Amino acid sequence: MTMLDGERALSTVRDLIARSASAKLAVAFWGKGAVKRLGLDREGLNLTVICNLESGACNPAEIRSLLALGPSVKVFSDPQLHAKVYWTPDAAVVGSSNASTNGLAVETEGEAGWAEANVLVTDARTVADIEEWFKNRNDAALPVTEEAIRRIEEVWKLRRRSAPPGVRVPEDLIEAWKSVPEHPAWQAVRICIWTKDIDQTAMEVAETAARDGMVPEDWDAYQGWTARLRDGDWLIDLDLSGAKASSSGLFFTGEPKHEIGDLTFVRKVSRAQLPGWPPLTLSKTSAQMLTLAGQRLLDRFGDGEGAVVPLSEALRFLCANDQAVETATVDVDRFRATLLNTYDEASALGYRPTNFRTMVLRDAVDAARRLLDAPRQPPGLGRLAELGRLDLSVEDISLRPEWRSLFTDRQLETAARRLGRRP
């Protein structure tokens, strides 16, 4: 095996293809000029290409150039593909270089490239193994059509505008939304808020379906939302059934979705695979932000027992109503620790707020909000004033820059008024 940087990989792949009657390329991302730079436009070449068109990182014009090469060229798309494999019968190049910007072909002149690393493989057995791997990926891929290219063009334009070369794309779902809230991919993301589990009859149906092999055993189900959940939806689960709200993370309905009666079955996933984005997670802080806002979202969009809310609608509502989406960047665990530390300091001075520690341990943000929403000033504030330690009050803590986004303007105004300050 031989190590190759980006430039050597380009010349090596081009030479391999020039000497071969056939080539198989499983390369996720394609940029302007890749076809010509790799020498794919020569006559007599039998070529199979697998790209990741759904990623939004393939230049539509370049994919059309591949399709225009004629019947000896077949182009497929695999939404799971992230690999970069250039195979010929005698050798293969495997590594990090895409046929795209900063990979093997440049999208526009003057763009600084990434540091790429690739390996030239000439061992016959390994080359055969790579071909077998390619076959498996090809079996999972779908042919690229003009309709598919048109569908992805707007995603490509938005991606180019929002993530210029050299800028890292967010990996967290909420951070990604904040970076490009108008991106069409968010239409497939919904927040599912529920307050009651599925009933006993539905539970028996789900258990029977799993036992009979109709659905995998590890799938979950929502009840009564068959009209609200669509094929290919990515779902953020919010559980408001208990004393404390929680989130079970991300789920996928499948494409097509799987339903039995009034049950919609969903599969738990660690990442959402959305067009135009890398796999997106729901970070702990983002999950906490949505959990804290769950009741407000239910009150606004729900029927009292549950709600299915498009992500963009939910986040725009929270932004407009002072439940700042910046909460996603707040470390709620650190906020809890801050309140517990103030309790310990106050206790050392001889003042122990009744039930405060228990409330904070149960839900720190909710405890602070309840104190600020109370119609009367808590007596503990006067005691802290006597001690000369108003800095230990919830009112003072809520007004600090790092915690303000946890509270509404009304709550911050209350805190400032009680302390005799301007909000």
Secondary structure, 3 states (H helix, E strand, C coil): CEEECHHHHHHHHHHHHHCCCEEEEEECCECCCHHHHCCCCCCCCEEEEEECHHHCCCCHHHHHHHHCCCCCEEEEECCCCCCEEEECCCCEEEECCCECCCCCCCCCCCCCCCCCCEEEECCHHHHHHHHHHHHHHHHHCEECCHHHHHHHHHHHHHHHHHCCCCCCCCCEHHHHHHHCCCCHHHHHEEEEEECCCCCHHHHHHHHHHHHCCCCCCCCEEEECCCCCCCCCCEEEEEECCCCCCEEEEEEECCCCCEEECCEEEEEEECCECCCCCCCEECCHHHHHHHHHHHHHHHHHHCCCCEEEEEHHHHHHHHHHCCCCHHHHHCCHHHHHHHHHHHHHHHHHCCCCCCCHHHHHHHCHHHHHHHHHHCCCCCHHHHHHHHCCCHHHCHHHHHCCCCCHHHCCHHHHHHHHHHHCCCC
